[in-house]
């Protein structure tokens, strides 16, 4: 599981949530999943302190949790962020192509800068994810707009992933976008992430 996280200032509440929940999420996974490898990619934008900061896959969840705990949300300023750079880095890490399940959880609240160059990069990265069998599961946070929703639905559909979005029920962040579809089920994020990882790992429900 790769967690790719928008680490700009508006994502502070979401990052704090993940810091407190990550070890619990991994610890709850069914014991029939023998080997659990977790990686982290943090990203901001080109004018920030860093664009992408990444930590490759590790089976030691305490180490991953400590890395996550040492990160903070800062920077940003304009709405768009370096999503395309985050995808490039995340998909280039040491994925086990023989693993039963390869998941990229993309936690964000803003789109990339939609220049022609960036759109080409995104298309090529989606193709790489398809070729490697990596399912992208976007988790759309507060302050996202319809552009983010549309693009993240494309990411998930194109890679056979699942589109996830936070609602005002979560108590995390600011106001959340009203989803386009009226047909959705509200679920605790911790439970949902565990359920999706187990589902894609082939663990019977």
N, C-alpha and C positions, 0 to 999 in steps of 0.2 A: 504494500500500500504506500503510495506516494501522496503526501499532503502538500499541495502547492497553494501558498497562502499570500494574498495581497496584504502586505505589511505596512500600508500607508496609514495615516492618522485616523481616518474614518473607520478603520477595522479594529480598533482597540478592544471593544467589547467582545467581538467574535474571537480574537486571539486569546483574550483572557479566559473565555469559555473553554477553548481547546486545551489551553495549558492545564486547566483543572480536570479535564475529562479524558485526556488522551490515554493515560495508563489504565483507567477504568474501562475504556472502550476496548483496548487490546486485550486486557485481562478477561473480559467477558466473552471473548470469541470462543466458539466451541472447541473443546480439547481435541476434536478430530482433525482440526487444522494443525498439522504437525509443526510446520515451520512458518513463522510470521516474521516478515522483513518489512521494516518501515523506513521511509526516507522523508526528508523535508526540503522544500524549496520555498524561499521567501522572495518576494519581489516588490519593487516600488516603481519608480519612473526614472527617466534619463537624467533629470536635474537633481535627483535626490542623493543622499549619502551613498547608497548603492543601488544598482539596478536589480541584480539577482544575487542571492546568497544561498548556497545549496549544500546539503549534507546527504551523502549517498546512503544506500540501504544498510540497515543495521538490525541484527536480531536481538540486541540488548535494548529493551524498551526503556530501561532507566536512563541510558545514555541519551536516547532520542528525547525523552521527557525533559532532561536537563538542558539539552540544546534548545528546545522549544521555550523553556522557562526563561532562558537568557535573552530571548528576542523581545523587541518592542515595536509597537506601531507608531510610525512617525512619517513625516514627509507627505508627498502628494501635492495638493494645492489645486491643480486643475482636475477635471473629472477623470480623464482617461489615464490609464496606467500601462505598464510594459507587459501586458498579458502574453504577447507573442514571444518575447524573450524568455519568460517563465516557462512556456510550453517547450521551447527549444532545449532549455537546460533540463527540465524534468524528464523529457523523453530520451535524453542522451545518457542517463545514468545507467547503473548496472542492473537492469531488469533481468530477471531469470525468465528467459523465453519459454522454458519448460514448466514453469509454475502453472498450477491449475487456475489461478486467478491473478490477474494483473490490473490493479485499480489505481487511477489517478483521481484523488478528491481535490477539486479546485474550488477553494473558498475565496469569494471575491464580491465586490459591490460595484465595480466599474468596468467599462469595456476597454479594449485597446485603442490606441490612436488608429483610426481606420484609414490609413494611407494605402495607396496601391501596393507599396512594398510590404507593409504589414499584413495586408489581406493575403498576399501570395505566400508569406511565411506561415500564416495560420493554416492555409489550405495544405501546404506541404507537411506541416506537423500533424494535422489530422490524418493524412495519408500514412505517415509513419506509425501513428497510434494504431491505425487499422491493420497495417502489416504486422505489427508486433503483438496484436491481440490485446492491446491496452484499452480498457474501458474508462472513459472519462465520466466522472460523476461531479457535475458542478453543484456547488452549494451557494446559492445566491443570497446575499445578506441585505441588510437595510440600505436604503438610498439608491438601490439599483433602479434603472429605468427599463423601458421596453426594449431598447437596443440590447441591453445585457440579457434580458430574458430570451429574446430571439436567438442571439448568438449562442447562448449556453444550451438552449434546446437543440440547436444544430450540432454542438459539440457532443451532446449525449446521444442523440439519434444516430449520428454518423459513426459512433464507436460502440453502439449497442450498450451504452451506459444508462444512467437514470438521472433525470433532471430533478434536483432538490432545491427548494426555496424556503427561507425562513418566513414566518408570518408574525403578526403582532402578538400571537399567542406565546411566542418564544420568550418574550421579555428581554431579548438580546438586541442591543443596538437601537436605532431610531425607527421611524415609521417604515413599514415594508410595503413594497409594491403589491397592489391587488392583482392576483394571478389572472391570466387571460381565461383559463378554464374555471368553470364553477365546480367541477368535479375533482375534488382532491381530499385527502385524508390528513388531518393534523396528527402528528406523531412527535414525541420527544426526540430531539436530534440525536442524543446518545443512543437511544433504542434503534433509531432509523439507520444510523451508520453501522451498528453491529449487525442489524438484519440484512443490509445490503451486502456487507463483506461476506457474511455466511452464505447468503443466496448465491453470489457469484463464485464462491468457493465450492459449491456443490453440496453444502451441508443441508440435509433434509430439514424442513421446518417442523 
